[in-house]
Amino acid sequence: MLFNILLFITLAVSVEAKAKSSASEIRTYDDLTQLIIKNSIVSIDDLLTHLPQDYKNGHALIYSTQALGRNLVSPRRPRVLFFGSSGDFMMTVNSHPSGGKAKPGDIEKLETIEFVGDKTLLRELEFDGMHSPLSKTVEVNPARCLTCHGADPRGLWDPYNMWPGVYGSLSRGRVDFIAVNSQEHRYFQDFLNEKITNPRYSFIQHQYLNLSQVDSSKLLIPYDPNMQDAVVLNDGNTTFPNQILGMIIGDHNLRRLGRVLTAAPVQRRSKIQYLVEAIRRDEEAFLAQSGFIDLKQMKFECSGNLADFFPQAKFRYTNFP
């Protein structure tokens, strides 16, 4: 299927919100700072208590990473990457090393990524349980973040349909899943046991079903009883959070790519125009098949809008076989 082939190469789904941000949403870094100030937040535990549930529902669980703070990440205590219902503003939260709540004086870092137009803004807030993290200057795109994200930073996420080190590391159609009796499945059982007593995961209330238990009408690819069963992940919004996250980051990265290419010679830009057009056509076909439901008024539109950055070709994508 063309969709799978192209999405392996680059994730290119445009994600746009139809409605304006409401008071219950976190869509920008400013929204986060207002939440911190309004509620006198001094610890990550305080922050989690005040995050709107709609924002917490959109998340991914990362149990192995090469990112900053990787010493705090394990299968039993995965990092939570929140992306909410829009994906405009994301942040990551680790378990406290004790498995409990932070005490005054404990230093913890909160990493954020904000997408503003075609720009990516990285920040790191420091919590100590006594003072507001905003009492210190919060640098935008600090050097230690750019080491991985690049000098002209971009979002980082593996392409469809495999995410090693993320629970629900495999995906087909509209489900991210964990193969039963796999190493990841054993890791996940450890996490579920940890989650019972670890307050950092108390917001995760969603039931995880085996693929064989999911209503077949909701699956793009029907479950085959002859295949190994799998645990289907659900972040509160969807059964394919990792795929959605990839689409969101892919969209923002393509906006960045559009900016970069507008400064490139026309010959270079024209070389990838047909790729963009093909992705647009295939995205339309995928969404038509999926019966995708709006996530909190989030509208998935064609990444082919990026073709506006490119010179017009003699044959448009409708001429493709």
Secondary structure, DSSP 8 states (H G I E B T S, - for coil): -HHHHHHHH----EEEESS---TT---SHHHHHHHHHHTT--SHHHHHHHS-HHHHHSEEEESS-SSTTGGG--SSS-EEEE-TTT-SEEEEE---TTSS---TT--EEEEEEEEETTEEEEEEEEE-SSS-GGGS---SS-HHHHHHHTTTT------TTB-TTBSS-EEETTEEEEETTSHHHHHHHHHHHHHTT-GGGTT-----EEGGGS-GGG-SS---TTS--EEE---SS-S-HHHHHHHHHHHHHHHHHHHHHHTS-HHHHHTTHHHHHHHHHHHHHHHHHHT---BTTEEEE-GGGGGGGS---SS-GGG--
